[in-house]
């Protein structure tokens, strides 16, 4: 399963101190339709499995990966969510020229 998305919304949570808690969500949209959810867990041991349910791809990360994922969202397009038998990814299909950010 792969699904393209064009926009996102961020919810960064505060005040959580127990295990198995999420620290942030990024919701991915195609038009106005929710197609994906990126969830970021406070404790590495609590990171949930990736999932595809109800036409929504859910990818799980440790909170330390939040800035890296946000960087991809801010600088890359078109973006896709991929899910296959538990393997989940966010990325592009298009080839990009080497050094495209040079001089920016």
N, C-alpha and C positions, 0 to 999 in steps of 0.2 A: 504494500500500500504506500503510495506517495501522494501528497497533497500540497498544492501551491498555496501560499498565503501572501497577502499584500500589506497587512497592517497588524499592529499589536497593541496591547494595553498591559501595563505593569501594575502589580499590587505587591508592595514590599511590606511585610508584616513586622510588627514590633511587640515586645513584651512577652515573648515566649521563652521559657527556660526549662521545659521538660523534654524528654526524648520523643522521637517520632513526630516532630513538629516541622512544618514547612516554614521557611523564612521568606519566601517570595513565590509569586506566580507571574508568568507571562502568558497572556491569552493571545492566540493567533487567529486572525480572521481572513476569510475570503469574502470580500464584500462585507455584508453584515452578519455572515454566518460564522459561528465559532467552529473552527476545524482542528484546533490543537491547543494543548495546555502544556506549558513547561513549568515543572514544579521543582523548587529548590529546597532541599532538606538541611536543617541545622547540623545534624550529626551524620557523618559519613556512613555509619553502620545502619542508619535508618532509611537510606535511599530506597524508594520503592521500585518495583519492576516497571519497565515501560509497558504501555497498554494501548490497545485500540478497541474502544467500545462506543457504540452509538455514533459512529462516523466521526469520532474525535480521537486524535492521536495524543496520548499523554506520555511525555518524556520526563524522566526524573534525573536530577543532578544534585551534587553537593553544592551548598551555598557558595563555596569558594570558586565555583565555575560561573557564577552569575555575571561578572564583568566580561568574561570571555564570550559568553553567549550574547550578551548585550552588544558587544562590539560587532559580532556577526550580523545582528539585526540592524545595526546602524549603518554598516558599510557595504553590505552585500545585497544583490538582487539579481535575478528573481530568487526567492527562497522557497524551499520545500521542507516538509516534514516527511520522514521515511519511517516505516514500521514494517518489520518482517519477523515473525516468530520470536518476539521479544527484543530483537535488535532494533534500536531506534536512533535516528540521527536528525540533525538539522543541517541544511547546507544548500549548495547550488548544484545544478547540472551543467550550466554553461561554462565553457572554458573561458578563462580570463587572461589578458595579456600580462606578462611578467612586468613588474615595476609600475603597475597602473597608479600607485599612490606616490610615486617618485615626484618630488617637487611640490607636493600638496601641503 
